[in-house]
């Protein structure tokens, strides 16, 4: 799969994840915001404060950390 080169917050609680392979994926997290796991991301300021350590997507100062493979599962409907 490769590692995450960059991650950008988009409108509508979506993320653009760019991989070192040149591929990218858009993940819509809006359906997940009412779940315990993703609830903190419903605060737009928290959602927009996103970064990566190349294997994990991290919000804020570690408020929430999710491995990229989990986010890809969300994108393809597996989670």
PDB file of N, CA, C and O in Angstrom:
ATOM      1  N   UNK A   1       0.814  -1.191   0.000  1.00  0.00           N
ATOM      2  CA  UNK A   1       0.000   0.000   0.000  1.00  0.00           C
ATOM      3  C   UNK A   1       0.863   1.263   0.000  1.00  0.00           C
ATOM      4  O   UNK A   1       0.482   2.234  -0.654  1.00  0.00           O
ATOM      5  N   UNK A   2       1.967   1.305   0.674  1.00  0.00           N
ATOM      6  CA  UNK A   2       2.772   2.507   0.761  1.00  0.00           C
ATOM      7  C   UNK A   2       2.478   3.261   2.038  1.00  0.00           C
ATOM      8  O   UNK A   2       1.764   2.776   2.916  1.00  0.00           O
ATOM      9  N   UNK A   3       3.034   4.443   2.127  1.00  0.00           N
ATOM     10  CA  UNK A   3       2.790   5.252   3.313  1.00  0.00           C
ATOM     11  C   UNK A   3       2.117   6.565   2.911  1.00  0.00           C
ATOM     12  O   UNK A   3       2.109   6.939   1.738  1.00  0.00           O
ATOM     13  N   UNK A   4       1.555   7.254   3.901  1.00  0.00           N
ATOM     14  CA  UNK A   4       0.842   8.496   3.655  1.00  0.00           C
ATOM     15  C   UNK A   4       1.849   9.631   3.505  1.00  0.00           C
ATOM     16  O   UNK A   4       2.674   9.875   4.385  1.00  0.00           O
ATOM     17  N   UNK A   5       1.764  10.305   2.391  1.00  0.00           N
ATOM     18  CA  UNK A   5       2.633  11.451   2.132  1.00  0.00           C
ATOM     19  C   UNK A   5       2.015  12.723   2.705  1.00  0.00           C
ATOM     20  O   UNK A   5       2.717  13.560   3.272  1.00  0.00           O
ATOM     21  N   UNK A   6       0.680  12.863   2.553  1.00  0.00           N
ATOM     22  CA  UNK A   6       0.010  14.047   3.077  1.00  0.00           C
ATOM     23  C   UNK A   6      -1.470  13.764   3.274  1.00  0.00           C
ATOM     24  O   UNK A   6      -2.030  12.833   2.694  1.00  0.00           O
ATOM     25  N   UNK A   7      -2.084  14.584   4.102  1.00  0.00           N
ATOM     26  CA  UNK A   7      -3.521  14.471   4.363  1.00  0.00           C
ATOM     27  C   UNK A   7      -4.078  15.886   4.457  1.00  0.00           C
ATOM     28  O   UNK A   7      -3.499  16.755   5.108  1.00  0.00           O
ATOM     29  N   UNK A   8      -5.229  16.105   3.786  1.00  0.00           N
ATOM     30  CA  UNK A   8      -5.848  17.421   3.741  1.00  0.00           C
ATOM     31  C   UNK A   8      -7.322  17.313   4.115  1.00  0.00           C
ATOM     32  O   UNK A   8      -8.025  16.438   3.610  1.00  0.00           O
ATOM     33  N   UNK A   9      -7.797  18.196   4.998  1.00  0.00           N
ATOM     34  CA  UNK A   9      -9.232  18.224   5.289  1.00  0.00           C
ATOM     35  C   UNK A   9      -9.973  18.896   4.130  1.00  0.00           C
ATOM     36  O   UNK A   9      -9.508  19.889   3.571  1.00  0.00           O
ATOM     37  N   UNK A  10     -11.121  18.342   3.787  1.00  0.00           N
ATOM     38  CA  UNK A  10     -11.968  18.897   2.738  1.00  0.00           C
ATOM     39  C   UNK A  10     -13.332  19.261   3.315  1.00  0.00           C
ATOM     40  O   UNK A  10     -13.651  18.888   4.444  1.00  0.00           O
ATOM     41  N   UNK A  11     -14.127  19.982   2.550  1.00  0.00           N
ATOM     42  CA  UNK A  11     -15.499  20.316   2.953  1.00  0.00           C
ATOM     43  C   UNK A  11     -16.288  19.042   3.229  1.00  0.00           C
ATOM     44  O   UNK A  11     -16.026  17.993   2.641  1.00  0.00           O
ATOM     45  N   UNK A  12     -17.253  19.150   4.129  1.00  0.00           N
ATOM     46  CA  UNK A  12     -18.150  18.028   4.381  1.00  0.00           C
ATOM     47  C   UNK A  12     -17.538  16.881   5.156  1.00  0.00           C
ATOM     48  O   UNK A  12     -17.963  15.735   5.015  1.00  0.00           O
ATOM     49  N   UNK A  13     -16.546  17.179   5.972  1.00  0.00           N
ATOM     50  CA  UNK A  13     -15.886  16.154   6.801  1.00  0.00           C
ATOM     51  C   UNK A  13     -15.296  15.025   5.948  1.00  0.00           C
ATOM     52  O   UNK A  13     -15.450  13.841   6.249  1.00  0.00           O
ATOM     53  N   UNK A  14     -14.626  15.432   4.886  1.00  0.00           N
ATOM     54  CA  UNK A  14     -13.913  14.476   4.039  1.00  0.00           C
ATOM     55  C   UNK A  14     -12.418  14.737   4.149  1.00  0.00           C
ATOM     56  O   UNK A  14     -11.991  15.858   4.426  1.00  0.00           O
ATOM     57  N   UNK A  15     -11.637  13.705   3.932  1.00  0.00           N
ATOM     58  CA  UNK A  15     -10.177  13.808   3.935  1.00  0.00           C
ATOM     59  C   UNK A  15      -9.645  13.391   2.577  1.00  0.00           C
ATOM     60  O   UNK A  15     -10.142  12.441   1.973  1.00  0.00           O
ATOM     61  N   UNK A  16      -8.646  14.095   2.103  1.00  0.00           N
ATOM     62  CA  UNK A  16      -7.895  13.676   0.930  1.00  0.00           C
ATOM     63  C   UNK A  16      -6.576  13.126   1.448  1.00  0.00           C
ATOM     64  O   UNK A  16      -5.780  13.850   2.045  1.00  0.00           O
ATOM     65  N   UNK A  17      -6.354  11.846   1.213  1.00  0.00           N
ATOM     66  CA  UNK A  17      -5.129  11.179   1.664  1.00  0.00           C
ATOM     67  C   UNK A  17      -4.296  10.853   0.431  1.00  0.00           C
ATOM     68  O   UNK A  17      -4.749  10.143  -0.466  1.00  0.00           O
ATOM     69  N   UNK A  18      -3.075  11.380   0.396  1.00  0.00           N
ATOM     70  CA  UNK A  18      -2.157  11.122  -0.709  1.00  0.00           C
ATOM     71  C   UNK A  18      -1.074  10.161  -0.242  1.00  0.00           C
ATOM     72  O   UNK A  18      -0.441  10.379   0.790  1.00  0.00           O
ATOM     73  N   UNK A  19      -0.870   9.108  -1.002  1.00  0.00           N
ATOM     74  CA  UNK A  19       0.135   8.091  -0.676  1.00  0.00           C
ATOM     75  C   UNK A  19       1.421   8.338  -1.446  1.00  0.00           C
ATOM     76  O   UNK A  19       1.417   9.015  -2.474  1.00  0.00           O
ATOM     77  N   UNK A  20       2.502   7.795  -0.955  1.00  0.00           N
ATOM     78  CA  UNK A  20       3.790   7.953  -1.630  1.00  0.00           C
ATOM     79  C   UNK A  20       3.821   7.265  -2.988  1.00  0.00           C
ATOM     80  O   UNK A  20       4.710   7.542  -3.794  1.00  0.00           O
ATOM     81  N   UNK A  21       2.884   6.386  -3.254  1.00  0.00           N
ATOM     82  CA  UNK A  21       2.820   5.677  -4.536  1.00  0.00           C
ATOM     83  C   UNK A  21       2.244   6.548  -5.649  1.00  0.00           C
ATOM     84  O   UNK A  21       2.251   6.155  -6.816  1.00  0.00           O
ATOM     85  N   UNK A  22       1.739   7.743  -5.283  1.00  0.00           N
ATOM     86  CA  UNK A  22       1.097   8.615  -6.253  1.00  0.00           C
ATOM     87  C   UNK A  22      -0.419   8.470  -6.253  1.00  0.00           C
ATOM     88  O   UNK A  22      -1.121   9.273  -6.868  1.00  0.00           O
ATOM     89  N   UNK A  23      -0.920   7.464  -5.576  1.00  0.00           N
ATOM     90  CA  UNK A  23      -2.367   7.276  -5.457  1.00  0.00           C
ATOM     91  C   UNK A  23      -2.918   8.203  -4.389  1.00  0.00           C
ATOM     92  O   UNK A  23      -2.201   8.647  -3.493  1.00  0.00           O
ATOM     93  N   UNK A  24      -4.204   8.486  -4.505  1.00  0.00           N
ATOM     94  CA  UNK A  24      -4.880   9.256  -3.464  1.00  0.00           C
ATOM     95  C   UNK A  24      -6.269   8.678  -3.255  1.00  0.00           C
ATOM     96  O   UNK A  24      -6.817   8.003  -4.127  1.00  0.00           O
ATOM     97  N   UNK A  25      -6.826   8.952  -2.092  1.00  0.00           N
ATOM     98  CA  UNK A  25      -8.149   8.461  -1.754  1.00  0.00           C
ATOM     99  C   UNK A  25      -8.862   9.553  -0.962  1.00  0.00           C
ATOM    100  O   UNK A  25      -8.256  10.241  -0.141  1.00  0.00           O
ATOM    101  N   UNK A  26     -10.150   9.696  -1.224  1.00  0.00           N
ATOM    102  CA  UNK A  26     -10.969  10.626  -0.458  1.00  0.00           C
ATOM    103  C   UNK A  26     -11.843   9.805   0.469  1.00  0.00           C
ATOM    104  O   UNK A  26     -12.526   8.876   0.037  1.00  0.00           O
ATOM    105  N   UNK A  27     -11.818  10.153   1.742  1.00  0.00           N
ATOM    106  CA  UNK A  27     -12.570   9.430   2.766  1.00  0.00           C
ATOM    107  C   UNK A  27     -13.635  10.360   3.335  1.00  0.00           C
ATOM    108  O   UNK A  27     -13.318  11.431   3.852  1.00  0.00           O
ATOM    109  N   UNK A  28     -14.890   9.952   3.238  1.00  0.00           N
ATOM    110  CA  UNK A  28     -16.003  10.720   3.790  1.00  0.00           C
ATOM    111  C   UNK A  28     -16.275  10.217   5.198  1.00  0.00           C
ATOM    112  O   UNK A  28     -16.760   9.101   5.385  1.00  0.00           O
ATOM    113  N   UNK A  29     -15.958  11.048   6.189  1.00  0.00           N
ATOM    114  CA  UNK A  29     -16.157  10.654   7.576  1.00  0.00           C
ATOM    115  C   UNK A  29     -17.482  11.153   8.151  1.00  0.00           C
ATOM    116  O   UNK A  29     -17.796  10.863   9.306  1.00  0.00           O
ATOM    117  N   UNK A  30     -18.255  11.888   7.378  1.00  0.00           N
ATOM    118  CA  UNK A  30     -19.503  12.455   7.909  1.00  0.00           C
ATOM    119  C   UNK A  30     -20.467  11.397   8.449  1.00  0.00           C
ATOM    120  O   UNK A  30     -21.109  11.659   9.467  1.00  0.00           O
ATOM    121  N   UNK A  31     -20.611  10.218   7.832  1.00  0.00           N
ATOM    122  CA  UNK A  31     -21.519   9.220   8.408  1.00  0.00           C
ATOM    123  C   UNK A  31     -21.021   8.635   9.740  1.00  0.00           C
ATOM    124  O   UNK A  31     -21.797   8.028  10.478  1.00  0.00           O
ATOM    125  N   UNK A  32     -19.751   8.816  10.042  1.00  0.00           N
ATOM    126  CA  UNK A  32     -19.150   8.231  11.249  1.00  0.00           C
ATOM    127  C   UNK A  32     -19.155   9.170  12.452  1.00  0.00           C
ATOM    128  O   UNK A  32     -18.827   8.745  13.559  1.00  0.00           O
ATOM    129  N   UNK A  33     -19.521  10.433  12.258  1.00  0.00           N
ATOM    130  CA  UNK A  33     -19.378  11.433  13.316  1.00  0.00           C
ATOM    131  C   UNK A  33     -20.261  11.197  14.529  1.00  0.00           C
ATOM    132  O   UNK A  33     -20.001  11.761  15.592  1.00  0.00           O
ATOM    133  N   UNK A  34     -21.287  10.386  14.400  1.00  0.00           N
ATOM    134  CA  UNK A  34     -22.161  10.093  15.544  1.00  0.00           C
ATOM    135  C   UNK A  34     -21.738   8.832  16.288  1.00  0.00           C
ATOM    136  O   UNK A  34     -22.420   8.402  17.219  1.00  0.00           O
ATOM    137  N   UNK A  35     -20.626   8.243  15.886  1.00  0.00           N
ATOM    138  CA  UNK A  35     -20.118   7.069  16.585  1.00  0.00           C
ATOM    139  C   UNK A  35     -19.133   7.515  17.663  1.00  0.00           C
ATOM    140  O   UNK A  35     -18.534   8.585  17.557  1.00  0.00           O
ATOM    141  N   UNK A  36     -18.969   6.711  18.681  1.00  0.00           N
ATOM    142  CA  UNK A  36     -18.059   7.046  19.774  1.00  0.00           C
ATOM    143  C   UNK A  36     -16.634   7.253  19.262  1.00  0.00           C
ATOM    144  O   UNK A  36     -15.922   8.136  19.739  1.00  0.00           O
ATOM    145  N   UNK A  37     -16.231   6.457  18.316  1.00  0.00           N
ATOM    146  CA  UNK A  37     -14.851   6.518  17.809  1.00  0.00           C
ATOM    147  C   UNK A  37     -14.528   7.843  17.126  1.00  0.00           C
ATOM    148  O   UNK A  37     -13.425   8.368  17.274  1.00  0.00           O
ATOM    149  N   UNK A  38     -15.496   8.388  16.375  1.00  0.00           N
ATOM    150  CA  UNK A  38     -15.237   9.559  15.552  1.00  0.00           C
ATOM    151  C   UNK A  38     -15.927  10.834  16.040  1.00  0.00           C
ATOM    152  O   UNK A  38     -15.792  11.876  15.398  1.00  0.00           O
ATOM    153  N   UNK A  39     -16.657  10.784  17.149  1.00  0.00           N
ATOM    154  CA  UNK A  39     -17.479  11.913  17.610  1.00  0.00           C
ATOM    155  C   UNK A  39     -16.692  13.208  17.786  1.00  0.00           C
ATOM    156  O   UNK A  39     -17.212  14.280  17.475  1.00  0.00           O
ATOM    157  N   UNK A  40     -15.476  13.143  18.266  1.00  0.00           N
ATOM    158  CA  UNK A  40     -14.690  14.358  18.503  1.00  0.00           C
ATOM    159  C   UNK A  40     -14.399  15.122  17.219  1.00  0.00           C
ATOM    160  O   UNK A  40     -14.099  16.315  17.262  1.00  0.00           O
ATOM    161  N   UNK A  41     -14.485  14.445  16.079  1.00  0.00           N
ATOM    162  CA  UNK A  41     -14.204  15.096  14.806  1.00  0.00           C
ATOM    163  C   UNK A  41     -15.357  15.963  14.324  1.00  0.00           C
ATOM    164  O   UNK A  41     -15.212  16.681  13.335  1.00  0.00           O
ATOM    165  N   UNK A  42     -16.503  15.912  15.004  1.00  0.00           N
ATOM    166  CA  UNK A  42     -17.623  16.753  14.591  1.00  0.00           C
ATOM    167  C   UNK A  42     -17.338  18.234  14.862  1.00  0.00           C
ATOM    168  O   UNK A  42     -18.018  19.101  14.313  1.00  0.00           O
ATOM    169  N   UNK A  43     -16.349  18.531  15.697  1.00  0.00           N
ATOM    170  CA  UNK A  43     -15.879  19.898  15.886  1.00  0.00           C
ATOM    171  C   UNK A  43     -14.986  20.227  14.685  1.00  0.00           C
ATOM    172  O   UNK A  43     -13.917  19.641  14.516  1.00  0.00           O
ATOM    173  N   UNK A  44     -15.436  21.166  13.859  1.00  0.00           N
ATOM    174  CA  UNK A  44     -14.734  21.482  12.607  1.00  0.00           C
ATOM    175  C   UNK A  44     -13.279  21.883  12.850  1.00  0.00           C
ATOM    176  O   UNK A  44     -12.407  21.535  12.054  1.00  0.00           O
ATOM    177  N   UNK A  45     -13.008  22.598  13.923  1.00  0.00           N
ATOM    178  CA  UNK A  45     -11.634  23.010  14.221  1.00  0.00           C
ATOM    179  C   UNK A  45     -10.744  21.802  14.491  1.00  0.00           C
ATOM    180  O   UNK A  45      -9.597  21.764  14.047  1.00  0.00           O
ATOM    181  N   UNK A  46     -11.264  20.822  15.215  1.00  0.00           N
ATOM    182  CA  UNK A  46     -10.508  19.588  15.470  1.00  0.00           C
ATOM    183  C   UNK A  46     -10.306  18.833  14.161  1.00  0.00           C
ATOM    184  O   UNK A  46      -9.199  18.384  13.866  1.00  0.00           O
ATOM    185  N   UNK A  47     -11.371  18.694  13.376  1.00  0.00           N
ATOM    186  CA  UNK A  47     -11.275  17.966  12.117  1.00  0.00           C
ATOM    187  C   UNK A  47     -10.216  18.575  11.191  1.00  0.00           C
ATOM    188  O   UNK A  47      -9.447  17.853  10.558  1.00  0.00           O
ATOM    189  N   UNK A  48     -10.186  19.893  11.120  1.00  0.00           N
ATOM    190  CA  UNK A  48      -9.249  20.569  10.220  1.00  0.00           C
ATOM    191  C   UNK A  48      -7.809  20.522  10.700  1.00  0.00           C
ATOM    192  O   UNK A  48      -6.895  20.770   9.913  1.00  0.00           O
ATOM    193  N   UNK A  49      -7.581  20.211  11.968  1.00  0.00           N
ATOM    194  CA  UNK A  49      -6.239  20.140  12.529  1.00  0.00           C
ATOM    195  C   UNK A  49      -5.711  18.711  12.376  1.00  0.00           C
ATOM    196  O   UNK A  49      -5.517  18.000  13.362  1.00  0.00           O
ATOM    197  N   UNK A  50      -5.487  18.313  11.147  1.00  0.00           N
ATOM    198  CA  UNK A  50      -5.112  16.933  10.822  1.00  0.00           C
ATOM    199  C   UNK A  50      -3.699  16.881  10.257  1.00  0.00           C
ATOM    200  O   UNK A  50      -3.259  17.793   9.556  1.00  0.00           O
ATOM    201  N   UNK A  51      -3.005  15.805  10.572  1.00  0.00           N
ATOM    202  CA  UNK A  51      -1.652  15.585  10.060  1.00  0.00           C
ATOM    203  C   UNK A  51      -1.420  14.078   9.981  1.00  0.00           C
ATOM    204  O   UNK A  51      -2.301  13.283  10.307  1.00  0.00           O
ATOM    205  N   UNK A  52      -0.237  13.705   9.548  1.00  0.00           N
ATOM    206  CA  UNK A  52       0.103  12.289   9.451  1.00  0.00           C
ATOM    207  C   UNK A  52       1.534  12.055   9.912  1.00  0.00           C
ATOM    208  O   UNK A  52       2.383  12.944   9.846  1.00  0.00           O
ATOM    209  N   UNK A  53       1.778  10.836  10.380  1.00  0.00           N
ATOM    210  CA  UNK A  53       3.149  10.413  10.692  1.00  0.00           C
ATOM    211  C   UNK A  53       3.596   9.356   9.696  1.00  0.00           C
ATOM    212  O   UNK A  53       4.553   8.624   9.947  1.00  0.00           O
ATOM    213  N   UNK A  54       2.912   9.277   8.577  1.00  0.00           N
ATOM    214  CA  UNK A  54       3.134   8.391   7.432  1.00  0.00           C
ATOM    215  C   UNK A  54       2.393   7.055   7.536  1.00  0.00           C
ATOM    216  O   UNK A  54       2.184   6.400   6.515  1.00  0.00           O
ATOM    217  N   UNK A  55       1.996   6.638   8.726  1.00  0.00           N
ATOM    218  CA  UNK A  55       1.222   5.403   8.883  1.00  0.00           C
ATOM    219  C   UNK A  55      -0.126   5.654   9.537  1.00  0.00           C
ATOM    220  O   UNK A  55      -1.046   4.844   9.421  1.00  0.00           O
ATOM    221  N   UNK A  56      -0.234   6.783  10.227  1.00  0.00           N
ATOM    222  CA  UNK A  56      -1.416   7.107  11.016  1.00  0.00           C
ATOM    223  C   UNK A  56      -1.873   8.512  10.670  1.00  0.00           C
ATOM    224  O   UNK A  56      -1.052   9.386  10.394  1.00  0.00           O
ATOM    225  N   UNK A  57      -3.189   8.734  10.683  1.00  0.00           N
ATOM    226  CA  UNK A  57      -3.738  10.075  10.553  1.00  0.00           C
ATOM    227  C   UNK A  57      -4.062  10.541  11.969  1.00  0.00           C
ATOM    228  O   UNK A  57      -4.705   9.826  12.738  1.00  0.00           O
ATOM    229  N   UNK A  58      -3.611  11.739  12.300  1.00  0.00           N
ATOM    230  CA  UNK A  58      -3.668  12.248  13.666  1.00  0.00           C
ATOM    231  C   UNK A  58      -4.391  13.596  13.666  1.00  0.00           C
ATOM    232  O   UNK A  58      -4.115  14.473  12.848  1.00  0.00           O
ATOM    233  N   UNK A  59      -5.322  13.731  14.608  1.00  0.00           N
ATOM    234  CA  UNK A  59      -6.022  15.007  14.773  1.00  0.00           C
ATOM    235  C   UNK A  59      -5.564  15.668  16.049  1.00  0.00           C
ATOM    236  O   UNK A  59      -5.368  15.011  17.072  1.00  0.00           O
ATOM    237  N   UNK A  60      -5.391  17.001  15.978  1.00  0.00           N
ATOM    238  CA  UNK A  60      -4.981  17.770  17.144  1.00  0.00           C
ATOM    239  C   UNK A  60      -3.648  17.273  17.677  1.00  0.00           C
ATOM    240  O   UNK A  60      -2.770  16.859  16.920  1.00  0.00           O
ATOM    241  N   UNK A  61      -3.522  17.323  18.954  1.00  0.00           N
ATOM    242  CA  UNK A  61      -2.304  16.832  19.611  1.00  0.00           C
ATOM    243  C   UNK A  61      -2.492  15.382  20.021  1.00  0.00           C
ATOM    244  O   UNK A  61      -2.158  14.994  21.141  1.00  0.00           O
ATOM    245  N   UNK A  62      -3.023  14.593  19.116  1.00  0.00           N
ATOM    246  CA  UNK A  62      -3.244  13.184  19.408  1.00  0.00           C
ATOM    247  C   UNK A  62      -4.620  12.905  19.968  1.00  0.00           C
ATOM    248  O   UNK A  62      -4.850  11.845  20.549  1.00  0.00           O
ATOM    249  N   UNK A  63      -5.561  13.865  19.799  1.00  0.00           N
ATOM    250  CA  UNK A  63      -6.946  13.664  20.251  1.00  0.00           C
ATOM    251  C   UNK A  63      -7.483  12.350  19.693  1.00  0.00           C
ATOM    252  O   UNK A  63      -8.163  11.593  20.385  1.00  0.00           O
ATOM    253  N   UNK A  64      -7.162  12.099  18.432  1.00  0.00           N
ATOM    254  CA  UNK A  64      -7.596  10.876  17.776  1.00  0.00           C
ATOM    255  C   UNK A  64      -6.511  10.463  16.792  1.00  0.00           C
ATOM    256  O   UNK A  64      -5.995  11.287  16.037  1.00  0.00           O
ATOM    257  N   UNK A  65      -6.173   9.182  16.810  1.00  0.00           N
ATOM    258  CA  UNK A  65      -5.191   8.617  15.878  1.00  0.00           C
ATOM    259  C   UNK A  65      -5.827   7.404  15.222  1.00  0.00           C
ATOM    260  O   UNK A  65      -6.328   6.510  15.903  1.00  0.00           O
ATOM    261  N   UNK A  66      -5.806   7.380  13.898  1.00  0.00           N
ATOM    262  CA  UNK A  66      -6.404   6.263  13.175  1.00  0.00           C
ATOM    263  C   UNK A  66      -5.417   5.791  12.111  1.00  0.00           C
ATOM    264  O   UNK A  66      -4.940   6.591  11.306  1.00  0.00           O
ATOM    265  N   UNK A  67      -5.112   4.503  12.106  1.00  0.00           N
ATOM    266  CA  UNK A  67      -4.235   3.965  11.058  1.00  0.00           C
ATOM    267  C   UNK A  67      -4.871   4.164   9.681  1.00  0.00           C
ATOM    268  O   UNK A  67      -6.086   4.046   9.521  1.00  0.00           O
ATOM    269  N   UNK A  68      -4.042   4.462   8.707  1.00  0.00           N
ATOM    270  CA  UNK A  68      -4.558   4.748   7.375  1.00  0.00           C
ATOM    271  C   UNK A  68      -5.346   3.569   6.798  1.00  0.00           C
ATOM    272  O   UNK A  68      -6.300   3.782   6.050  1.00  0.00           O
ATOM    273  N   UNK A  69      -4.967   2.329   7.132  1.00  0.00           N
ATOM    274  CA  UNK A  69      -5.705   1.187   6.585  1.00  0.00           C
ATOM    275  C   UNK A  69      -7.149   1.195   7.073  1.00  0.00           C
ATOM    276  O   UNK A  69      -8.042   0.745   6.355  1.00  0.00           O
ATOM    277  N   UNK A  70      -7.392   1.702   8.286  1.00  0.00           N
ATOM    278  CA  UNK A  70      -8.757   1.805   8.809  1.00  0.00           C
ATOM    279  C   UNK A  70      -9.559   2.837   8.033  1.00  0.00           C
ATOM    280  O   UNK A  70     -10.739   2.626   7.751  1.00  0.00           O
ATOM    281  N   UNK A  71      -8.923   3.951   7.687  1.00  0.00           N
ATOM    282  CA  UNK A  71      -9.608   4.986   6.918  1.00  0.00           C
ATOM    283  C   UNK A  71      -9.916   4.508   5.504  1.00  0.00           C
ATOM    284  O   UNK A  71     -10.951   4.854   4.934  1.00  0.00           O
ATOM    285  N   UNK A  72      -9.024   3.722   4.952  1.00  0.00           N
ATOM    286  CA  UNK A  72      -9.293   3.156   3.619  1.00  0.00           C
ATOM    287  C   UNK A  72     -10.479   2.190   3.715  1.00  0.00           C
ATOM    288  O   UNK A  72     -11.302   2.143   2.800  1.00  0.00           O
ATOM    289  N   UNK A  73     -10.581   1.427   4.791  1.00  0.00           N
ATOM    290  CA  UNK A  73     -11.760   0.564   5.003  1.00  0.00           C
ATOM    291  C   UNK A  73     -13.042   1.389   5.034  1.00  0.00           C
ATOM    292  O   UNK A  73     -14.058   0.983   4.469  1.00  0.00           O
ATOM    293  N   UNK A  74     -12.998   2.547   5.691  1.00  0.00           N
ATOM    294  CA  UNK A  74     -14.163   3.431   5.723  1.00  0.00           C
ATOM    295  C   UNK A  74     -14.513   3.876   4.304  1.00  0.00           C
ATOM    296  O   UNK A  74     -15.682   3.885   3.918  1.00  0.00           O
ATOM    297  N   UNK A  75     -13.499   4.243   3.538  1.00  0.00           N
ATOM    298  CA  UNK A  75     -13.723   4.737   2.172  1.00  0.00           C
ATOM    299  C   UNK A  75     -14.366   3.689   1.268  1.00  0.00           C
ATOM    300  O   UNK A  75     -15.180   4.023   0.407  1.00  0.00           O
ATOM    301  N   UNK A  76     -14.007   2.445   1.461  1.00  0.00           N
ATOM    302  CA  UNK A  76     -14.560   1.377   0.608  1.00  0.00           C
ATOM    303  C   UNK A  76     -15.771   0.702   1.217  1.00  0.00           C
ATOM    304  O   UNK A  76     -16.310  -0.252   0.657  1.00  0.00           O
ATOM    305  N   UNK A  77     -16.204   1.211   2.390  1.00  0.00           N
ATOM    306  CA  UNK A  77     -17.422   0.700   3.009  1.00  0.00           C
ATOM    307  C   UNK A  77     -17.249  -0.530   3.863  1.00  0.00           C
ATOM    308  O   UNK A  77     -18.228  -1.217   4.155  1.00  0.00           O
ATOM    309  N   UNK A  78     -16.024  -0.830   4.274  1.00  0.00           N
ATOM    310  CA  UNK A  78     -15.784  -2.037   5.052  1.00  0.00           C
ATOM    311  C   UNK A  78     -15.837  -1.865   6.549  1.00  0.00           C
ATOM    312  O   UNK A  78     -15.721  -2.844   7.287  1.00  0.00           O
ATOM    313  N   UNK A  79     -16.011  -0.630   7.021  1.00  0.00           N
ATOM    314  CA  UNK A  79     -15.967  -0.415   8.473  1.00  0.00           C
ATOM    315  C   UNK A  79     -17.290   0.086   8.982  1.00  0.00           C
ATOM    316  O   UNK A  79     -17.441   0.323  10.181  1.00  0.00           O
TER     317      UNK A  79
END
